[in-house]
Amino acid sequence: MLIRRPADILPSEITPRALFEGRRDFIRRAGLGLAAGAALWHGLPARGAQAAQRLAPLQPSAFSTDEARTDVGHATTYNNFYEFGTGKDDPLRNAHRMQVRPWTVRVEGLVNKPRSFDLDELLRLAPLEERIYRLRCVEGWSMVIPWAGFPLAALLKAVEPQGSAKYVQFVTHYDAEIMTRRPVLIWPYTEGLRLDEALHQMTLLTFGMYGEVLPHQNGAPVRVVVPWKYGFKSAKSIVAIRLVEEEPITAWNRYAPQEYGFYSNVNPEVSHPRWSQATERRIGELRRRPTLMFNGYAEQVAQLYQGMDLKKYY
Amino acid sequence: MNLHAPTPFQLAALKVLVLALCLVPAALLAHGWFAGTLGANPIETLQRGTGEWTLNMLLVTLAVTPLRRLTGLHWLQRLRRMLGLVAFAWACAHLANWAWLDLWFDWGAIAADILKRPYVTVGFAAFVLLLPLAATSNAFAIRRLGGRRWQALHRSVYAIAILGVVHYWWLVKADVLKPLIYALVLAALLGVRAWWRELERRRQIAAGAPQFKGKVIRILR
């Protein structure tokens, strides 16, 4: 017989200190009758509970777009991070529970020098660049975000991939104590790239955005950003990177293979089975705009897919 | 106030009160739109909000008959037409938001969605089926059609509600928790009708009502 007294209070029910200390302010705001809903929205800290830390110096990059950046308040409050809930503002509300220090990333599999890196070791691998990329979500919206990071290739080269390595799998953080236990997707969330995609200079190992460290809800403390693919390919809060020979399991592909292919390159000509991908709404804009092939990065990445039928390998 | 027999004045006041309550979520969404507090993607927030309120009001409308039977508050029936029309108004807002704010009257995209995307197809079908119900939600139409035909027509609300829930179920990317809740509530509301019907059938058979191949022939008074 198992005798274990459950804790009096779930960790998930403990109010973060910052929110607790702001309770009177919150109540005062919430008391405004009809505007209560609006007040709740404003009552949420726009960037989560953690204090922002600046990342500097950041080198500029020729890969950056000069399009208008998405408002940082939007980019940090409208997120898909299903471990923290499927609502767009759930990650903002819940991700602060995640401990992002200390943090280690295991790099393993078909490499000559498998090893774990802690966050500071990772940050020392290469100079940080600011990369202003378009981000296109498979749901039909897009943003322009200034990321801070360096090419994933720098990390991969440090561990020396073996000749048999053909793919890279990203395993992300999962902790049932602080994340949803419902099997919405298979946890931990996994993603993957072909090795040549992972080594592409645009594939960014990312530590920050808008000049500061990544907010928790955006995948702190380290994620990848693959700007020519739908957003879900850019795995958040990575704990392991595996080099493998076979195409790895990826969360959305496993969930609905007919809807989310392994490649999932942004492609206006290949519809999602349930909605068109021809247009997108740039967050902050009213009208839809046409979606571009490879999210507008065809010049940089189209050669990776030469001779491939992109309707078959969607 | 006698809860079982409100005066005409009390009933009218009740109607006004219920209608005002129904308008609160619409006022909140409208306020949010103009105040810029609907989040990063306000058009999506409106699309979700109007859709969920269409379903909410359809389920509220379908709850009137069971509630009346359980509580004996027969005047609840007098609110039903208005509640149904509120559901229709939400459906109109949902459709308008989609065709106007989301797709900006891009008729090609609208037609392609209706024809090619099953979740849009069923949602649109539900809206089209709502049109005759809304058009006949008045005393004149009831007199014109006759109670029996009017009732037969308005039973299509069962199919409309099912299509509405299917529409929601098919559009979510993953995590069908919310559509599942709607489906369960709808199943309960339709199930209790089926069960009562079965009880009535048994009662009539026991009472020696005329039958034809085991079916009770309904005798309308």
Interface residues (C-beta under 8 A of the other chain):
Chain A: L34 A35 G37 A38 W41 H42 D71 G73 H74 A75 T77 Y78 Y82 T86 K88 D89 V138 E139 W141 R182 V184 L185 Y255 A256 S271 R274 W275 S276 A278 T279 R281 I283 G284 L286 R287 R288
Chain B: A27 L28 H31 G32 A35 T37 G39 A40 N41 I43 E44 L101 D102 L103 W104 D106 A109 A112 D113 K116 R117 P118 Y119 W170 L171 K173 A174 D175 L177
